[in-house]
């Protein structure tokens, strides 16, 4: 955005938008988009998120200008995320591609979590039914038998990640019980008594390393190949060089 703001507005249509936005970019503007990017947020979703934040700021009052600014900001934000989190984006794309292949064959995406919990995405296209009475004709919609390819594809990355989050929480809860700790949690918020927080912090990091040391994506691909032997799936994205055990020493990994 800084680069665009220094360009000539006559030759670069985004320069004028960049100059207006350059002093409005802060943590709040992009926070929601950054957080939901790991769950597969689309361009349209990112645009609407940023548009709401710009509306709250109240600097841009013209509706057309506001929409253009939101479009430009969303593109820049998603492009930056693609550069910074290249490997993570590759995994999200791979998950979406696998889901599209399965759904295009009119199958719902199914997988089993590392804890052995089976999961099925029940998204199907709605069908319209007409009910004729002596007084009127009623149009009703209900779920049909045709799989909704778009929804299966966009929902699978976040649903899969959520299933892993739930697995990590359950592993942590079981380990805390075995250690004699009281434990409660909601998604990614873990609670225990103040005197046991340090112990819980150690346990949840250990369980995270234990969970993600397993070949999660490789196991997922194998399950797809076994469940849908007539379909061809892309290979699993290459792993990076990060040492997962560094999580054990990270103070703010989970805080």
N, C-alpha and C positions, 0 to 999 in steps of 0.2 A: 504494500500500500504506500509506503514511503517512496519507493521507486516510481510508482504511478503518479504520485502527487507532484513530482518534480518534472513531469513531462508536459508537453504542450497540449492543452485541451483541444485545440483545433485539429491536431493530428491523432490524438489519443482520446477516445470518448470516455474512458474511465478516469482520466486525470482530474476532471472537475469533481467527480464523486469522491475520489481519493482525498482531495484537498478539504472537502467538507467533513469527511469521516475521520481524518487523521488524528484529530484531538478527541474523538469520541470512543476510540477503541480502548477498552479496559477489560478487566477480568470478567465483570458481569455481562458484558456484551457477548462474549464468546463461550462463557462457562458451560451453558446448557448444551451447546453444539459440541463442544469438546467432550463432555461427559457422555453424550448419547452417540457419539461417533463410534465407540466400541460396540454399540448395540445396533450398528447398521443404519444410522440416521441418513435419510435421503437428502438430496439437494433441496427439494421442496420443503421438507421438514426443517432443515437448517435455515432456509430463507424465512420461514414463518417465525422461528424462534428468535432470530436476530431482529426481524421486523418489530416484534413485540418489545424488545429491549430498546430499540430506537424510538419507538412511540413513547415509552416511559421517559426517555431523556427529554423529549419535547423540542429538540433543536430543529429538526426537519418537520415542517408542518404540512407541506404540499404532499398530497397522497401519492401522486405519480413519482415524485422525487423520492419519497420514502420507500416505495416499492423498488425502484431502481437501485437505491442505496443498499437495501436488504439483499437484492440479487447479487450485487457486486461483492458485498461483505461475505455472503455465504460461499461464493466461489473462491474467494481469497482464503477464507478460513479452512475450507475442505482441502484446498490445494496444499496449504501449509501442513495440515494434519497428515496428508499423504506423504509429504517429504519427511516429516519428523518421525511418524510411526509407520514407516514403510512396511516392515515385517508384519505388524499387527493388521494393517489394511489388507495385506496379501492373504492372511488367514481368513479375514472376514469375507473377502471376495471368493475364496475357495469354498467356504461353507455355503455361501449363496449359490455358487455354481453347482455344487452337489445337490442342493435342494431343488434347483431348477430342473436338473436332469431327472430327478425322481418324480417331481410333480408333473413334468411334461409327459410322463408315461402314465399319468392319472393315478399316482400313488401318493398318499400322505407321507410326509417325512417322519420316520421312526428312528429312535436311537435308545440306547440304554446307558444310564449314567454309571460312573465308576462304582457306585454303591449297588448296582444291579437293578435300579428303578427304571422300568420301561416308560418311554414317553412317546406320545403320538400327537402330531399337529392336526387338529380336526378341521382345518380351514377348507371349506368347499364353496363353490359359487352358489348364490341364491337363485332360486327358481320362482317365477311368478305364476300364481294360480288364481283363476277367476272363479268366483262362486256366484252363481246367478240365483237370485231370489225373486219373488213376485213383486218386490218393491224396488230393488236395486241390484247392481252388480258390485261385488266386493273383490278387491284385488289384494291378495295376501302373498307374502314372500316367506319362503322357508328354505332351509339349506338343502341343496340337491346332492347328487352323487358325483358331480364333476369337480375335481380338485381345482382350487383356485391357485394357479401357478404363481402369480405375482405375490400373493399373500404368503404362500408357503416359502417362497424365496426370501422375501424381506424379513419374515418373522423368525426364520431358522437361526441366523447368527445370534440375535439377542436371547432367544429361548435356550439355545445351547449353552451360552455363557451363563445364563441364570441357573441352569441345571448344574453347572460346575460350581457356581457360588453356593448353591444349596448343599452340594456334596461336601464342600469345604466346611460349611457351618456344621453339618451333621458330624463330620469327623472330629471337629473341634469340640462339639458338645459331648460326644462319647468319651474323648480323651480327658476332658475336664471332669466328667463324672468319675472316671477311673482314678483321677488324681485327688478326688475328694472335694472338688470345687463346685459351688453353685453356679449355674450358667443359664443365661437367657439371651435370646437374640432375635433380630428381625432383619433378614437379608444380609446386609453388611454391617450391622450394628450389634456388637457383642457386649454383654454385660456380665459382671460378676461383682462380688464385694470388693471394696477398695483395697483391702489387705491382700487380695488375690490377683490384682490386675497384672502385676509383673509375671506371675506364673501363667496366667491366661495368655499374655502377649507372647511368651515363649512357646506355649503349646500351639497357638494358632499359626505361628510362623513355621513350626516344625511340620504341622499337618499340611500347610500349603506346599512346602517343599516336597513332602511325601506324595501329595496328589499329582503335582505337575512334573514329578520325576518319571511318571508312568507315560507310555506312548499314547497319549489321549487321542491325537489326531489320527495316528496310524491305526489304532483300534477302531476308531469311528469309520475310517475308510474300509477296513476289513469287514465290519458289520454291514456296511452298505453293499459291498461286493457279494457278500453271502446272501443278503436279503433280496438283492436285485441283480442276479447273475447275468441277465441279458443287457444290462446297462454298462456303459463305459464311463468311468470317473477320472478326473484329472489327478495327477500325483499330489501328494501332500507337499505344501510349501517347505522350503529348506529351513532348518533350524538356525538360529543365530548362535553367537558364541558366548552369550551371557551365562555366567555361573550362577545357577539357581540358589546355591547355598549362601550367596551374598545376602539373600533375604533374611537369613537368621541374624545378621548383624545390622540390619537396617532399622533405625529407630522410628522412622516415619512411614515405613511400609504399610502399617496398619495402626492408625492412631485415633 
